[in-house]
Amino acid sequence: MAEEERDTERGSSMDSTESRWVFHEDEDASEIDDFDGDSPMVDSEDEENGEQRLIRTGPRIDSFDVEALEVPGAQRNDYEDISTGKRIVLVFQTLGVVFGDVGTSPLYTFSVMFRKAPINGNEDILGALSLVLYTLILISLVKYVLVVLRANDDGEGGTFALYSLICRNAKVSLLPNQLPSDTRISGFRLKVPSPELERSLKIKERLETSLTLKKILLLLVLAGTSMVIANGAITPAMSVLSSVNGLKVGVDAIGQDEVVMISVAFLVILFSVQKYGTSKVGLFLGPALFIWFCFLAGIGIYNLVKYDSSVWRAFNPIYIYYFFARNSTKAWYSLGGCLLCATGSEAMFADLCYFSVRSVQLTFVFLVLPCLILGYLGQAAYLMENHADAGLAFFSSVPSGAFWPTLLIANIAALIASRAMTTATFSCIKQSTALGCFPRLKIIHTSRKFMGQIYIPVINWFLLAVSLVFVCSISSFDEIGNAYGIAELGVMMMTTILVTLVMLLIWQINIIIVLSFAVVFLGLELIFFSSVLWSVTDGSWIILVFAVIMFLIMFVWNYGSKLKYETEVKQKLSMDLMRELGCNLGTIRAPGIGLIYNELVKGIPGIFGHFLTTLPAIHSMIIFVSIKYVPIPVVPQSERFLFRRVCQKSYHIFRCIARYGYKDVRKENHQTFEQLLMESLEKFIRREAQERSLESDRNDDSISEDEYSGSRVLIAPNGSVYSLGVPLLADFTETNIPIFEASTSEDVNPQFPNPLVLDAEQSLERELSFIRKAKESGVVYLLGHADIRARKDSWFMKKLVINYFYAFLRNNCRRGNANLSVPHSHLMQVGMTYMV
């Protein structure tokens, strides 16, 4: 027993062939033995009704066993091996994509703050400046750059990346089609909690055993994602409107209506160029943003020298106390404006999939942060002598000779800032779609080199429409700033909670550090949130309504998809029925291969019976294909397909699970996919035969059975021999398969090979020849669309959600066959409806 526990803790990647304990019916023993001539590779059913006893079966063979051995190590990051020149280009792209939002915060931070808490003296300016500096340092630098960026999921950032990271280290996922074999992908586990840390194990066990905690965790993730999407809509409105407002300083005739019209034009241009991709647009706008940061620093230094260099005193936090002591409630209201200096911090994390962690950290610490601090110091120095200009603090502080160039570069920077959150929204929606929490949409990959750079047309134009609504309907700059703060704080708080879980479960660091992180940052964010929430009735409630709508869309889609999958599992066909139908399946088997697509990853889908009763004939070879996403960024190509044999050989039925990570790009056309599928199937059949050959050799080996107990030898295609530490197929007996006795004595004439071995080789070649002929006859894609409807006796809310909301989303989302690129002549669809 102790030896088995040690084997389990080793967690070998090849344990997909481990022996299993299953329920076995005594009364049908002979029938099952008869049918299970190939039972090691048969996809077994769940427990049947009747008298059952627990028996140990042989290992199940699947194609993952040796394919995993062929992968010396998957590439973990797209940016590891690049030249110095490319790194410089990458820095400019990082500026153009990641830091636009946080970089343009000086345009509006002081303006919003001093509208809520008017200046009554220089002490107020120093207090507001001190608040801004420490908010920027604590939230943007300490929390995000130094801590949160480290919690990335193999280079992927965002709310769902944190969720998938937690799901891989604790069984808290509520995704419907997860398999134990998913955990054996080489990139799945990063670090499991070590047995020595009792605290981590207790938290892990508590999360895994509590369905309520799992649901709360998923709801937090969905809430955080909805806030990210809301951020993607409000950021363009805020950034563009604040930059265009500078025209009021330079041109007296410009009013609010003209500012709104120009902002609308800029927003249309911005979202129209999104389709050209992050690399192209980021490389073009990167130098522009670099110039913007230089302008910020230069104007700040100029104002420090010309007006009042004593504002450096604001680094003393005592001025924060003085600010609240002088203004009390008004100072609390101004916290919503103060938070705007840290907006864009979440975009740094969500946009991480586009660039490396190190490039983002270095760029922020050595370029972005110093320029921002100088910019805020310069504005404060100017305001020390010009209290009346606090309404448009930034543009009023620009020297007259540099005003128009600054206005031009500020508008360009605002457009870049809008892109930063838009690209973060694209990334977040792709992650949620891959993990089954958002309706399928068309996703365009804009870079051949970096798979994380994407564009989602529907979301792009949807965000444009919402941004235009914000600009046109919310005329007050304060209200837009307040709405901006609500969206930003919502996702910040969710990130803090999830990163705290990562610290506990994965990093396993000192509990004092974890508690300090959670208390300090969650406390700060709750204080800020109380400030912006108090002013929600002013008009910023619109952003909350928008976030709630997005949350409901994701919740309904997740709920409906989960219910649909659970119903398909209950409706799957039994193996008894397959036995009764026989190898011809009760119909005519026509030459060719039928790929039956279904979301079910275990058992025979119920819609297969619908095909048998609807179609006059069925293909001579059937492969159940399930395209599923696992909660890791990338699945290596050699581990893409997982094959199993569904029935005995004469049925020619297989199951294939094609696994993709949420960063994987499905660019292959149907011909390439078919070629990869057939190659993987042939490898699986050859390795299956190799397993049986090893079993036969072992049965005749002169070494005692006990000496081999619990061990397994597997030969990889390169000739290497691996000991996998799990039983061979011989660990269970098959009554209907003769024991091949391959003699090992020296007196056997090598010119006369064992006829049974030759028969096994001929059987292998016959099956491979059958597969090739079936492939030559053609491949047809049989798509089963299963819809769900609530039963008549269901409660009202369930009927409303399933029959109307979920049905609407399903009818208007992208169908699965849209990703296949299959000609209509090779496509056949059958639909059925389940009552749930």
Buried (B, 14 or more C-beta within 10 A) or exposed (E): EEEEEEBEEEEBBBBBBBBEEBBBBEEBEEEBBEBBBBBBBBBBBEEBEEEBEEEEBBBBBBBBBBBBBBBEEBEEBBBEEBEEEEBEBBBBBBBBBBBBBBBBBBBBBBBBBBBBBBBEEBBBBBBBBBBBBBBBBBBBBBBBBEBBBEBBBBBBBBBBBBBBBBBBBBBBBBBBBBBEBBBBBBBBBEEBBEEEBEEBBEBBEEBEEEEEBBEEBBBBBBBBBBBBBBBBBBBBBBBBBBBBBBBBBBEEEBEEEBBBEBBBEBBEEBBEBBEEBBBBBBBBBBEBBBBBBEBBBBBBBBBBEBBBBEBBEBBEEEBBEBBBEBBEEBBBBBBBBBBBBBBBBBBBBBBBBBBBBEBBBBBBEEBBBBBBBBBBBBBBBBBBEBBEBBBBBBBBBBEEEBBEEBBEBBBBBBBBBBBBBBBBBBBBBBBBBBBBBBBBBEBEBBBEEBBBBBBBEBBBEBBBEBBBBBBEEBBEBBBBBBBBBBBBBBBBBBBBBBBBBBBBBBBBEEEEEBEEBBEBBBEBBBEBBEBBBBBBEEBBBBBBEBBEEBBBBBBBBBBBBBBBBBBBBEBBBEBBBBBEBEEEBEBEBBBBBBBBBBBBBBBBBBBBBBBBEEBEEBBBBBBBBBBBBBBBBBBBEBBBBBBBBBBBBEBBBBBBBBBBBBBBBEEEEBEEBBEBBBEBBBBBBBBBBBBBBBBBBBBEBEEEEEEBEBEBEBBBEEEEEBEBBBBBBBBBEBEEBEEBEBEEEEEEEEEEEBEBBEEBEEEBEEBBEBBEEBBEBBBBBBBBBBBBBBEEEBEEEBBBBBBEBBBEBBEEBBEBBEBBBBEEEBBBEBEBEBEB
